[in-house]
């Protein structure tokens, strides 16, 4: 039972680092604006090397937490669900969907003002692979 806390700790640590990355290096998000939180915005020439970390953190963290919620079953489903969801939101940033009135306004705005990145796609796949490694490590240690 103690190992579950390690997985929770590691996944939440990765997620918190992702949140700090947003706070220090990116423009405030919709949620931050809603909560009235302004970003600190540190200018760094090295940020380009870590710019896709939030995509990694999101897929990795939620894949592990969903796997834990399912009581360490359905690992492939958990990982694929978060990977596909993140890929979907990344790809809608590539297209301008603002002319489609049947799409919710928040998705249109995300499509219009979001920034598509090939490196985010790579980070999503790396996160899914890392999550699968973590899950398989648990399975092999039983």
N, C-alpha and C positions, 0 to 999 in steps of 0.2 A: 504493500500500500504506500510505503514511503516514496517509491519511485515515481508515483503520480505527481507528487509535489515538485519533484525535480523537473518533470516535463512542463508543468504549469509555470514554474519559476523561469525556466529557460525561454519558453515561448513568450511569456509576458515581458521578459527582459528585452528580447528582440523587438517586440512591439513598442515598448517604451523608447528604445533607441530610435526607432522609426518616427515616433511622435516628436522626439527631441530634434531629429533631423528636419522635420517640417518646421518646427518652431524657429530653429536657428538659420536655416538655409533656403527656405521656400516662402513664397507668398502665402498669406493666411488662406486657409481653405474655407469652404462654405460653413462647416461646423464651427471653426474658429471665429469667423465673422458673426455667426449666430450667438456664440457665447461671449462675444465682446473681447476676444483675445487677439492682441496684435502680435505679429512675429517679431523676432529680434533682428533678423536678417544680417548675418555675418557674411561679408564678402570674402571669398577664398578662391584661389585658383585651383585648389584641390577638390572642390565640391563636385566637379564634373566626374570624378572617379567613383563617387558614391551616390550620384544623383538618382539611381534606380533602387537604392536600398529600401525605400518605403514600399515599393512593389514586392520586393523580396520578403520584407517583414510581414506584410499583410497575408500573403499566401502561406508562408511558413507557419506563422502564429495561428491563424484560423484553421489551418489543416490539422495541426497538432491538437488544438483545443476541441475541435469537432470530433476528432478521433477519440479523445478522452471522454467526451460526452456520450459517444456511442459505446462506451465501456470497452475500448480497445478493439472494436470490431469495425468493419466497413472502412478500413483505412484507405483503400483505393478510391472508394466513393468520396470520402472526405477530401482527399487531396485533389482529385479530378474536379470536384464541385468548385473549390476555391480557385483552382487554376483556370477553369473555363470561365468562371464569373469575372475574374480579373482580366483575362484575355478579351472578353466581351467589352468591358469598360475601356480597355486600352484601345481596341479597334474602333469603337464609336467616336473616339477622339480624332481618328484619321479622317472621318467623313463629317461634313457639315449637315446635320440633320434638322437644322432650324426651319427648313421649308416644309417639313412634314408636320401638319397640325395635329395629327392623331397621336403623335409621340408626346409624352408628358413634358412640360416646360423645363423641369429640372434636368431631364436627359438631353433636351435640345441645347440648354445652356452648357452642360458638361461637354457636349459634342462641339459646340461653337468655341468655347473658351479654353478647353483642355488642350494639352500638348501631347501629341502622339510621340512615342519614343521606341525605337527598335531595342534599345538597351533595357527598357522596361519589360519587353517581351522576353528577352534573355533572362532577366532577373526572375520573372515569373516561373520559367521552366527550371531554373537552378533551384529556386525555393521548393518547387514540387519534388525535385530529385532529393534535396536535403531532407525534406519531411519524410519521404519514403525511406531514406536511410535511417532516420531516427526511429521510425515505426518498426523497421526490420531489425534494428538493434534491440529493441524491446522484445520482439518475438523470439530472437535467437538466445536471449539471456534467460528465458523461462525454463 
